[in-house]
Amino acid sequence: MTRYIRYQEADSDGVHRYGRVQDGASGPVVQELERAPWDLPDGSPPDEPGEIDRTHPLDSVRLLAPCEPSKVIAVGRNFRSHLGSRPAPEVPGLFWKPPSSIIGTGEAIVLPPDARNVHPEGELVIVIGRIASRIAAAAAGDHIFGVTAGNDVSERGWQQADLQWFRAKGADTFGPLGPAIVTGLDYNDLLIESRLNGETRQSERSRDLLFPVDEIVSYVSRYVTLLPGDVVFTGTPGITSAMDDGDVVEVEIEGVGVLRNPVVRAGGWPATRRRGAGR
């Protein structure tokens, strides 16, 4: 099992780096890497990326979202406990979240001024490590780099009102990821939990997914080519509840760690000119 992070040093002027977390004499340290751990130009299976002769104490760096995906794909209604009275789907129900929704642990989930019923959704997230196009489920594991924790933040009113879930699940900051990507875990049986202000709201294992991870990745790859660093949210369990300004949400995946984000509400919209108004 290996943990990878994406981070900034305190004096880095915004430059981000990838690193591998290791045990050090005085606590965990980050071994700096020369490239993303899945960045393999020859298309071969993921291996150990090149190390740079620099390490940092883990508590001295700022953790970022652990990857920068070109695509964020998500599966809805993938736990029976989340379906309520709705029938089980016959195929994975897919939707998109824009990469601009992604934030890291510690960053604030910002509720738009007109958001009224926003729910956190704790999820197991798959990180792709090798190009996947029209692959069989049996081969999916060869294309998965590792797993992380995700929060598929969702505005329930907008889900009901809009043609697509563009606002409801894709608003800025509605896709927290982190704190690390972990390889070597059995993604078919991991505990998924979410907490709101320290109170457990969701708790179920990934073995209860209606569509297992390998089937999801295979199904997505029929229609969309998955690239290294892309992510797939696999679905949320149980019944969710609303959050608001001042709350703190935690999503914990067994073996991965805790993704923790405060919640704040944005101010009003900036003034805009009415259509047809003169200059």
C-alpha positions as CSV (number, residue, x, y, z in Angstrom):
1,M,0.0,0.0,0.0
2,T,1.5,3.4,-1.1
3,R,0.1,6.9,-0.5
4,Y,0.6,9.7,-3.0
5,I,-0.2,13.3,-2.5
6,R,-0.2,16.5,-4.5
7,Y,1.1,19.5,-2.5
8,Q,2.6,23.0,-2.3
9,E,5.5,24.1,-0.1
10,A,5.0,27.2,2.0
11,D,7.4,29.2,-0.2
12,S,6.6,27.6,-3.6
13,D,4.7,30.6,-5.2
14,G,1.8,28.3,-6.1
15,V,3.9,25.6,-7.7
16,H,2.4,22.1,-7.1
17,R,4.3,18.9,-6.8
18,Y,3.6,15.2,-6.4
19,G,5.0,13.1,-3.6
20,R,5.0,9.7,-1.9
21,V,4.3,9.7,1.8
22,Q,6.9,7.6,3.8
23,D,7.8,7.0,7.4
24,G,10.5,9.2,8.7
25,A,12.6,9.3,11.9
26,S,10.4,12.1,13.3
27,G,7.1,11.4,11.6
28,P,5.7,11.1,8.1
29,V,7.7,12.7,5.3
30,V,7.0,13.4,1.6
31,Q,9.4,12.1,-1.0
32,E,9.2,14.5,-3.9
33,L,8.5,13.0,-7.3
34,E,9.6,14.3,-10.7
35,R,6.2,13.6,-12.3
36,A,2.7,12.4,-11.5
37,P,2.8,8.8,-10.4
38,W,0.7,7.7,-13.3
39,D,2.5,9.7,-15.9
40,L,4.0,6.9,-18.0
41,P,4.7,8.0,-21.6
42,D,5.1,4.5,-22.9
43,G,1.6,3.5,-21.7
44,S,2.9,0.6,-19.6
45,P,1.3,-0.3,-16.3
46,P,2.0,2.1,-13.4
47,D,5.4,1.7,-11.8
48,E,7.3,3.7,-9.3
49,P,8.0,7.2,-10.7
50,G,11.4,8.8,-10.4
51,E,12.3,10.3,-7.1
52,I,14.0,13.7,-6.6
53,D,16.5,14.0,-3.8
54,R,14.2,16.1,-1.6
55,T,11.9,15.3,1.3
56,H,9.6,17.4,3.4
57,P,7.9,16.8,6.7
58,L,4.3,16.0,5.8
59,D,3.0,18.6,8.3
60,S,5.0,21.3,6.6
61,V,3.2,21.2,3.2
62,R,-0.3,22.2,2.0
63,L,-2.3,19.3,0.6
64,L,-4.0,19.9,-2.7
65,A,-6.6,17.8,-4.5
66,P,-4.4,14.7,-5.2
67,C,-4.9,14.9,-9.0
68,E,-5.9,17.2,-11.8
69,P,-8.4,15.2,-13.8
70,S,-9.3,16.0,-17.4
71,K,-12.7,14.3,-16.7
72,V,-14.7,13.8,-13.6
73,I,-17.3,11.1,-14.0
74,A,-19.8,10.0,-11.4
75,V,-22.4,7.3,-10.9
76,G,-25.7,8.0,-9.3
77,R,-28.0,5.7,-7.3
78,N,-25.4,2.9,-7.0
79,F,-26.3,1.8,-3.4
80,R,-29.7,0.2,-2.7
81,S,-29.7,2.1,0.6
82,H,-29.7,5.4,-1.4
83,L,-32.5,4.4,-3.8
84,G,-35.5,4.9,-1.4
85,S,-38.6,3.8,-3.3
86,R,-36.9,4.1,-6.7
87,P,-36.2,0.9,-8.7
88,A,-32.6,-0.3,-9.1
89,P,-31.0,0.9,-12.4
90,E,-30.3,-1.6,-15.1
91,V,-27.0,0.2,-16.1
92,P,-24.8,2.6,-14.2
93,G,-26.4,6.1,-14.2
94,L,-23.6,8.4,-15.3
95,F,-23.2,12.2,-15.0
96,W,-20.4,14.7,-15.3
97,K,-18.8,17.0,-12.8
98,P,-16.5,19.7,-14.3
99,P,-12.8,19.7,-13.2
100,S,-13.4,23.2,-11.9
101,S,-15.5,21.7,-9.1
102,I,-12.5,19.9,-7.6
103,I,-10.9,21.1,-4.4
104,G,-8.6,19.5,-1.9
105,T,-8.9,18.7,1.8
106,G,-9.1,21.8,4.0
107,E,-10.5,24.0,1.3
108,A,-14.0,25.5,1.8
109,I,-17.1,24.2,0.1
110,V,-18.7,27.5,-1.0
111,L,-22.5,27.5,-1.3
112,P,-23.9,29.8,-4.0
113,P,-26.2,32.5,-2.6
114,D,-29.3,30.9,-4.0
115,A,-28.4,27.3,-2.9
116,R,-31.0,26.2,-0.3
117,N,-30.7,22.4,0.1
118,V,-27.1,21.3,-0.3
119,H,-26.1,17.8,0.8
120,P,-22.7,16.2,1.1
121,E,-22.3,12.7,-0.4
122,G,-19.3,10.6,0.7
123,E,-18.0,8.4,-2.0
124,L,-15.1,6.1,-3.0
125,V,-13.3,7.6,-6.0
126,I,-11.3,5.7,-8.5
127,V,-8.2,7.3,-10.0
128,I,-7.2,6.1,-13.5
129,G,-3.6,5.2,-14.1
130,R,-3.6,3.9,-17.7
131,I,-5.6,4.8,-20.8
132,A,-8.8,2.9,-20.8
133,S,-11.0,2.6,-24.0
134,R,-13.5,-0.1,-24.5
135,I,-12.0,-2.4,-22.0
136,A,-13.6,-5.5,-20.4
137,A,-14.5,-5.5,-16.7
138,A,-11.9,-8.2,-16.1
139,A,-9.2,-5.9,-17.4
140,A,-10.3,-2.8,-15.4
141,G,-7.9,-3.4,-12.6
142,D,-5.0,-3.0,-14.9
143,H,-6.1,0.6,-15.7
144,I,-6.9,1.7,-12.1
145,F,-4.1,3.5,-10.3
146,G,-5.6,3.8,-6.9
147,V,-8.4,5.2,-4.8
148,T,-9.2,8.4,-2.9
149,A,-12.1,9.9,-1.0
150,G,-14.6,12.2,-2.6
151,N,-17.6,14.3,-1.7
152,D,-20.2,14.6,-4.5
153,V,-21.8,17.8,-3.1
154,S,-25.4,18.1,-4.4
155,E,-28.1,20.8,-4.4
156,R,-31.3,18.8,-4.2
157,G,-33.6,21.5,-5.4
158,W,-31.5,22.1,-8.5
159,Q,-31.4,18.4,-9.2
160,Q,-35.2,18.4,-9.4
161,A,-35.6,21.7,-11.3
162,D,-32.8,21.7,-14.0
163,L,-32.6,19.9,-17.3
164,Q,-29.2,18.5,-16.3
165,W,-27.3,18.4,-13.0
166,F,-24.9,21.2,-14.2
167,R,-25.5,23.4,-11.2
168,A,-26.6,20.8,-8.7
169,K,-23.4,18.8,-8.8
170,G,-21.0,20.8,-10.8
171,A,-20.8,24.2,-9.1
172,D,-17.4,25.4,-8.1
173,T,-16.1,23.6,-5.0
174,F,-18.7,20.8,-5.3
175,G,-16.1,18.1,-5.8
176,P,-13.7,17.7,-2.9
177,L,-11.1,15.0,-3.3
178,G,-8.3,13.7,-1.0
179,P,-6.4,13.7,1.1
180,A,-4.3,11.1,-0.8
181,I,-4.4,8.5,-3.5
182,V,-3.7,5.1,-2.1
183,T,-2.6,2.1,-4.2
184,G,-2.8,-1.6,-3.2
185,L,-6.2,-1.5,-1.4
186,D,-9.0,-3.9,-2.2
187,Y,-11.5,-1.3,-3.7
188,N,-14.2,-3.9,-3.7
189,D,-14.5,-3.9,0.1
190,L,-13.7,-0.6,1.8
191,L,-15.7,1.2,4.4
192,I,-17.2,4.5,3.3
193,E,-18.2,7.0,6.0
194,S,-19.3,10.6,6.1
195,R,-19.7,12.9,9.1
196,L,-21.4,16.3,9.5
197,N,-20.0,18.2,12.5
198,G,-18.6,15.0,13.9
199,E,-21.9,13.0,13.6
200,T,-21.8,10.0,11.4
201,R,-24.4,10.3,8.6
202,Q,-23.3,7.6,6.1
203,S,-21.6,4.3,6.7
204,E,-21.5,1.4,4.3
205,R,-18.9,-0.8,2.5
206,S,-18.0,-0.7,-1.2
207,R,-19.0,-4.4,-1.5
208,D,-22.6,-3.1,-1.5
209,L,-22.2,-1.1,-4.7
210,L,-25.0,-2.2,-7.1
211,F,-22.4,-1.9,-9.9
212,P,-18.9,-2.8,-8.7
213,V,-15.9,-0.7,-9.6
214,D,-14.6,-2.9,-12.4
215,E,-18.0,-2.9,-14.1
216,I,-18.3,0.9,-13.8
217,V,-14.9,1.6,-15.4
218,S,-15.6,-0.9,-18.2
219,Y,-19.0,0.7,-18.8
220,V,-17.6,4.2,-18.9
221,S,-14.8,3.2,-21.2
222,R,-17.3,2.1,-23.9
223,Y,-18.2,5.7,-24.6
224,V,-15.4,7.9,-23.2
225,T,-11.7,7.3,-23.2
226,L,-10.4,7.5,-19.6
227,L,-6.9,9.1,-19.3
228,P,-4.4,8.8,-16.5
229,G,-5.4,11.1,-13.6
230,D,-9.1,11.0,-14.5
231,V,-11.5,10.1,-11.6
232,V,-14.7,8.2,-11.2
233,F,-17.0,8.8,-8.3
234,T,-18.7,5.5,-7.6
235,G,-21.9,6.4,-5.7
236,T,-23.0,7.4,-2.3
237,P,-24.7,5.2,0.3
238,G,-27.7,5.7,2.7
239,I,-29.7,8.9,3.4
240,T,-28.0,12.3,3.2
241,S,-28.8,15.5,5.0
242,A,-28.4,19.2,4.4
243,M,-25.4,21.3,5.4
244,D,-25.0,25.0,5.7
245,D,-22.6,27.9,6.5
246,G,-20.3,27.0,9.4
247,D,-20.6,23.2,9.1
248,V,-17.7,20.9,8.7
249,V,-17.9,17.8,6.5
250,E,-15.6,14.7,6.7
251,V,-15.5,11.8,4.3
252,E,-13.4,8.9,5.3
253,I,-12.4,5.9,3.2
254,E,-10.8,2.9,4.9
255,G,-7.1,2.9,4.3
256,V,-7.2,6.4,2.6
257,G,-7.8,8.9,5.4
258,V,-10.1,11.7,6.1
259,L,-11.2,14.4,3.5
260,R,-12.3,17.4,5.6
261,N,-13.9,20.6,4.3
262,P,-15.5,23.5,6.0
263,V,-18.7,25.0,4.5
264,V,-19.2,28.7,3.9
265,R,-21.9,30.6,2.1
266,A,-21.0,33.1,-0.6
267,G,-22.2,36.6,-0.6
268,G,-24.7,38.0,-3.1
269,W,-24.2,38.1,-6.8
270,P,-22.3,41.0,-8.4
271,A,-24.5,43.6,-10.1
272,T,-25.2,42.9,-13.8
273,R,-26.5,45.0,-16.6
274,R,-30.1,44.2,-17.8
275,R,-30.4,42.8,-21.3
276,G,-31.0,45.6,-23.8
277,A,-29.7,48.4,-21.5
278,G,-27.7,51.1,-23.1
279,R,-23.9,51.5,-22.6
